[in-house]
Amino acid sequence: MGISKEALRQTFRDAASSFDEFRRERQAERAQYYERVFHAPTALLARAIAPEASDALMARLGKTS
């Protein structure tokens, strides 16, 4: 990525965020894109995109499993 681990950590600290939060945001964006473009079922997308946290992704999208 062209950035040191410490510089990346500092960037997240400055933004009052974390890599995990960044990852969760990107997962939600990807799921919303696939819902919109491919009309894929949200539950299926959540399990495919975040198998370890599909319920959390569903909640982030405002859906129930």
BAKETOR-338514 format. One line per field, with one value per atom (N, C-alpha, C): z, x, y; residue in three letters. Coordinates in pm, 1 decimal, always signed. Layout:
zz	[Z|...]
xx	[X|...]
yy	[Y|...]
res	[ala|...]
END
This chain:
zz	[+0.0|+0.0|+0.0|+20.6|+17.5|+143.1|+254.6|+381.2|+492.0|+587.7|+697.3|+789.4|+865.3|+959.5|+1058.2|+1108.8|+1207.3|+1145.4|+1023.0|+956.2|+934.2|+899.3|+880.3|+1012.8|+1119.2|+1251.8|+1290.4|+1265.1|+1299.3|+1217.3|+1092.9|+1008.2|+1065.5|+1108.6|+1169.5|+1302.4|+1382.8|+1509.6|+1483.0|+1386.0|+1352.2|+1307.7|+1242.6|+1194.0|+1297.6|+1416.0|+1523.1|+1469.5|+1400.1|+1339.2|+1359.8|+1291.8|+1298.9|+1166.0|+1146.7|+1025.2|+1019.7|+1133.5|+1136.2|+1094.5|+1142.0|+1102.9|+952.9|+902.0|+758.8|+678.7|+723.0|+655.7|+658.1|+773.0|+782.4|+688.7|+677.1|+586.1|+441.2|+402.5|+265.3|+238.7|+337.2|+320.2|+297.9|+374.6|+359.9|+223.4|+179.9|+47.9|-62.5|-49.1|-149.2|-151.2|-34.9|-27.7|-90.6|-62.1|-119.1|-271.3|-320.4|-465.0|-529.0|-472.7|-529.1|-517.9|-412.0|-400.4|-514.6|-536.0|-635.4|-778.6|-809.8|-947.2|-985.4|-893.7|-926.5|-860.9|-779.0|-707.7|-627.1|-573.0|-493.3|-355.3|-297.8|-163.7|-59.6|+27.5|+127.0|+216.0|+260.3|+348.0|+278.5|+151.1|+75.2|+62.5|+32.2|+20.6|+152.6|+261.0|+391.9|+423.8|+394.7|+421.6|+330.0|+207.2|+113.0|+141.9|+178.1|+198.4|+336.4|+436.8|+574.3|+647.0|+606.8|+667.2|+819.2|+870.4|+1014.7|+1088.7|+1015.6|+1079.1|+994.5|+937.8|+848.1|+921.8|+1046.1|+1122.5|+1147.0|+1177.8|+1201.3|+1072.1|+959.6|+832.1|+798.7|+824.3|+802.1|+887.6|+1013.3|+1101.8|+1050.0|+1003.2|+950.1|+828.7|+753.0|+635.0|+671.1|+798.7|+842.6|+809.1|+795.4|+759.7|+875.4|+874.6|+972.3|+897.8|+964.6|+898.7|+916.2]
xx	[+82.2|+0.0|+85.9|+213.7|+301.6|+297.5|+254.4|+247.3|+289.8|+362.9|+407.9|+291.3|+308.1|+203.5|+174.5|+278.5|+257.8|+186.4|+221.5|+153.2|+5.8|-22.5|-160.6|-236.6|-173.5|-236.8|-266.8|-170.5|-188.8|-302.8|-314.5|-423.1|-558.3|-569.3|-694.6|-719.8|-614.8|-632.4|-679.9|-618.9|-657.2|-803.1|-850.4|-988.3|-1084.0|-1032.1|-1112.4|-1183.4|-1106.3|-1160.8|-1062.9|-1090.2|-1001.3|-1007.4|-911.9|-913.9|-1039.2|-1079.8|-1200.3|-1323.1|-1334.0|-1447.4|-1441.4|-1323.1|-1303.4|-1346.8|-1305.3|-1341.6|-1492.9|-1555.7|-1700.9|-1774.5|-1725.5|-1786.9|-1776.6|-1659.5|-1641.7|-1729.5|-1742.3|-1828.7|-1972.9|-2020.3|-2157.2|-2176.5|-2079.6|-2088.8|-2094.2|-2012.2|-2010.4|-2144.7|-2199.1|-2328.8|-2438.1|-2437.6|-2538.8|-2526.1|-2403.9|-2381.0|-2438.6|-2405.7|-2454.6|-2605.9|-2663.4|-2810.0|-2870.5|-2812.6|-2866.6|-2844.8|-2723.5|-2689.8|-2739.9|-2723.5|-2757.6|-2886.1|-2946.8|-3069.5|-3052.4|-2933.0|-2902.4|-2965.4|-3009.4|-3068.3|-2965.1|-3007.3|-2917.2|-2853.9|-2931.3|-2876.9|-2766.3|-2785.4|-2683.5|-2557.0|-2574.3|-2459.7|-2383.9|-2457.0|-2392.2|-2308.8|-2362.5|-2286.9|-2165.6|-2175.8|-2064.7|-1956.7|-1997.3|-1902.8|-1838.6|-1915.3|-1864.1|-1912.7|-1863.2|-1915.0|-1898.8|-1794.5|-1770.7|-1858.2|-1921.3|-2001.2|-2122.4|-2186.8|-2299.1|-2415.8|-2441.8|-2550.5|-2520.5|-2395.7|-2356.9|-2370.1|-2333.8|-2347.4|-2494.0|-2576.9|-2721.4|-2775.7|-2734.5|-2779.6|-2731.5|-2607.8|-2553.4|-2633.9|-2684.9|-2765.1|-2911.2|-2945.2|-3081.2|-3176.0|-3121.2|-3201.8|-3195.9|-3289.2|-3286.9|-3265.4|-3202.3|-3173.6|-3285.3]
yy	[-120.1|+0.0|+125.4|+109.3|+224.8|+309.1|+250.1|+323.1|+227.8|+280.1|+195.4|+159.8|+52.6|+12.3|+124.0|+187.6|+293.6|+414.1|+448.7|+560.3|+526.7|+401.8|+360.1|+364.4|+315.0|+321.0|+466.1|+554.7|+696.2|+757.1|+719.1|+768.5|+728.2|+603.3|+557.5|+628.5|+647.6|+720.6|+863.5|+928.7|+1065.8|+1073.6|+968.4|+965.2|+908.1|+876.9|+815.2|+691.4|+608.7|+488.9|+374.9|+263.5|+147.9|+74.3|-15.5|-94.1|-180.1|-235.6|-318.5|-238.8|-116.7|-31.8|-2.0|+27.4|+51.3|-71.0|-190.4|-315.2|-336.2|-311.3|-328.7|-232.3|-109.7|-12.6|-59.4|-109.7|-157.2|-279.7|-368.8|-485.5|-442.1|-346.4|-297.3|-232.5|-154.5|-91.5|-196.7|-300.2|-407.4|-479.3|-509.6|-577.6|-491.7|-362.8|-273.5|-267.2|-266.1|-264.9|-391.2|-507.6|-633.4|-644.8|-590.9|-589.3|-508.5|-391.3|-298.2|-348.4|-392.1|-428.4|-567.5|-663.3|-801.2|-850.2|-764.8|-801.5|-930.4|-947.2|-1066.6|-1053.5|-1164.4|-1161.0|-1115.2|-1027.9|-970.8|-1077.2|-1173.8|-1278.2|-1356.4|-1387.2|-1458.6|-1373.9|-1247.3|-1156.3|-1146.4|-1133.1|-1119.5|-1242.7|-1359.8|-1483.1|-1494.9|-1447.6|-1456.4|-1352.2|-1232.5|-1122.6|-1127.2|-1163.4|-1164.3|-1288.8|-1406.9|-1530.2|-1534.8|-1472.3|-1473.4|-1372.6|-1282.1|-1177.1|-1140.2|-1240.2|-1210.8|-1144.8|-1184.5|-1121.4|-973.8|-942.8|-803.0|-721.3|-781.2|-710.8|-688.8|-788.2|-772.6|-657.5|-651.7|-544.2|-409.2|-402.5|-277.8|-231.3|-325.5|-293.5|-268.0|-283.9|-259.8|-374.0|-492.6|-610.6|-710.0|-802.3|-910.9|-1040.7|-1135.3|-1262.6|-1361.8]
res	[met|met|met|gly|gly|gly|ile|ile|ile|ser|ser|ser|lys|lys|lys|glu|glu|glu|ala|ala|ala|leu|leu|leu|arg|arg|arg|gln|gln|gln|thr|thr|thr|phe|phe|phe|arg|arg|arg|asp|asp|asp|ala|ala|ala|ala|ala|ala|ser|ser|ser|ser|ser|ser|phe|phe|phe|asp|asp|asp|glu|glu|glu|phe|phe|phe|arg|arg|arg|arg|arg|arg|glu|glu|glu|arg|arg|arg|gln|gln|gln|ala|ala|ala|glu|glu|glu|arg|arg|arg|ala|ala|ala|gln|gln|gln|tyr|tyr|tyr|tyr|tyr|tyr|glu|glu|glu|arg|arg|arg|val|val|val|phe|phe|phe|his|his|his|ala|ala|ala|pro|pro|pro|thr|thr|thr|ala|ala|ala|leu|leu|leu|leu|leu|leu|ala|ala|ala|arg|arg|arg|ala|ala|ala|ile|ile|ile|ala|ala|ala|pro|pro|pro|glu|glu|glu|ala|ala|ala|ser|ser|ser|asp|asp|asp|ala|ala|ala|leu|leu|leu|met|met|met|ala|ala|ala|arg|arg|arg|leu|leu|leu|gly|gly|gly|lys|lys|lys|thr|thr|thr|ser|ser|ser]
END
